[in-house]
Amino acid sequence: MILIFLDHFMTNTTQTEIEAAAFRQLIKHLQEHTDVQNIDLMNLAGFCRNCLAKWYAAAASEQGLHINYDQAREHIYGMPYQNWKDQYQQEATPEAQARFNNKPS
């Protein structure tokens, strides 16, 4: 009930600013938790850092800006993707890979 009340008085700009702040916090959280592997994110939540990068690039495109996939991934990962991969990516466990491969498309 409170959310409906607040939403009634929230401007589009305020809502966008709140959503942007939440997105920035999500990105910061993922950058700080490098132990969380993308395959685990995909298996648990159905999206990963690469998905966020694709969504980021698509949102930029909707605003008339061109951000390629590599640029978007660097923004999401906080460094070039290859650097993140070399430093933090672990080999997927057979169980995680099997779970990923058996997900309905």
C-alpha positions as CSV (number, residue, x, y, z in Angstrom):
1,M,0.0,0.0,0.0
2,I,2.8,2.4,0.8
3,L,4.5,1.7,-2.5
4,I,1.3,2.6,-4.4
5,F,1.1,5.8,-2.4
6,L,4.7,6.8,-3.1
7,D,4.4,5.8,-6.7
8,H,1.5,8.1,-7.1
9,F,3.7,11.1,-6.2
10,M,6.9,9.9,-7.8
11,T,7.9,11.7,-11.0
12,N,9.3,9.8,-14.0
13,T,12.6,11.6,-13.4
14,T,12.7,10.5,-9.8
15,Q,11.8,6.9,-10.7
16,T,14.6,6.9,-13.3
17,E,17.1,8.2,-10.9
18,I,16.1,5.6,-8.3
19,E,16.3,2.8,-10.9
20,A,19.7,4.1,-12.1
21,A,21.0,4.2,-8.5
22,A,19.8,0.6,-7.9
23,F,21.5,-0.5,-11.2
24,R,24.8,1.2,-10.3
25,Q,24.6,-0.6,-6.9
26,L,24.0,-4.0,-8.6
27,I,27.0,-3.4,-10.9
28,K,29.2,-2.4,-8.0
29,H,28.1,-5.5,-6.1
30,L,28.9,-7.8,-9.0
31,Q,32.3,-6.1,-9.5
32,E,33.1,-6.6,-5.8
33,H,32.0,-10.2,-5.7
34,T,34.2,-11.7,-8.3
35,D,33.8,-15.1,-6.7
36,V,30.3,-15.2,-8.1
37,Q,30.7,-16.9,-11.5
38,N,28.5,-16.0,-14.5
39,I,27.4,-19.6,-14.9
40,D,26.1,-19.6,-11.3
41,L,24.2,-16.4,-11.9
42,M,22.7,-17.9,-15.1
43,N,21.7,-21.1,-13.3
44,L,20.2,-19.2,-10.3
45,A,18.8,-16.0,-11.8
46,G,18.7,-16.5,-15.5
47,F,21.0,-13.6,-16.3
48,C,24.7,-12.8,-15.8
49,R,27.2,-10.0,-16.3
50,N,27.2,-10.6,-20.0
51,C,23.4,-10.3,-20.1
52,L,23.7,-6.9,-18.3
53,A,26.2,-5.7,-20.8
54,K,23.9,-6.6,-23.7
55,W,21.0,-4.8,-22.0
56,Y,23.2,-1.8,-21.3
57,A,24.3,-1.6,-25.0
58,A,20.7,-2.0,-26.1
59,A,19.5,0.7,-23.8
60,A,22.3,3.0,-25.1
61,S,21.2,2.2,-28.7
62,E,17.6,3.1,-27.8
63,Q,18.9,6.6,-26.8
64,G,20.7,6.9,-30.1
65,L,24.2,6.1,-28.7
66,H,26.5,3.4,-30.0
67,I,28.2,1.4,-27.3
68,N,29.6,-1.9,-28.6
69,Y,29.5,-5.1,-26.6
70,D,33.1,-4.9,-25.5
71,Q,32.6,-1.4,-24.2
72,A,29.5,-2.4,-22.4
73,R,31.2,-5.4,-20.8
74,E,34.0,-3.2,-19.7
75,H,31.5,-1.0,-18.0
76,I,29.8,-3.9,-16.3
77,Y,32.9,-5.8,-15.3
78,G,34.8,-2.6,-14.3
79,M,37.7,-3.7,-16.5
80,P,38.3,-5.3,-19.9
81,Y,36.4,-8.6,-20.1
82,Q,39.6,-10.6,-20.9
83,N,41.3,-9.2,-17.8
84,W,38.3,-10.2,-15.6
85,K,38.2,-13.6,-17.2
86,D,42.0,-14.2,-16.7
87,Q,41.8,-13.0,-13.1
88,Y,38.5,-14.3,-11.8
89,Q,36.8,-16.8,-14.1
90,Q,36.9,-20.3,-12.8
91,E,36.3,-23.5,-14.7
92,A,32.6,-24.4,-14.5
93,T,31.9,-27.5,-12.4
94,P,30.4,-30.4,-14.3
95,E,27.2,-30.0,-12.2
96,A,26.9,-26.3,-13.0
97,Q,27.5,-27.0,-16.7
98,A,25.0,-29.8,-16.8
99,R,22.4,-27.6,-15.1
100,F,23.1,-24.8,-17.5
101,N,22.8,-27.1,-20.5
102,N,19.5,-28.6,-19.3
103,K,17.7,-25.3,-18.8
104,P,14.7,-24.8,-21.1
105,S,15.3,-22.1,-23.7
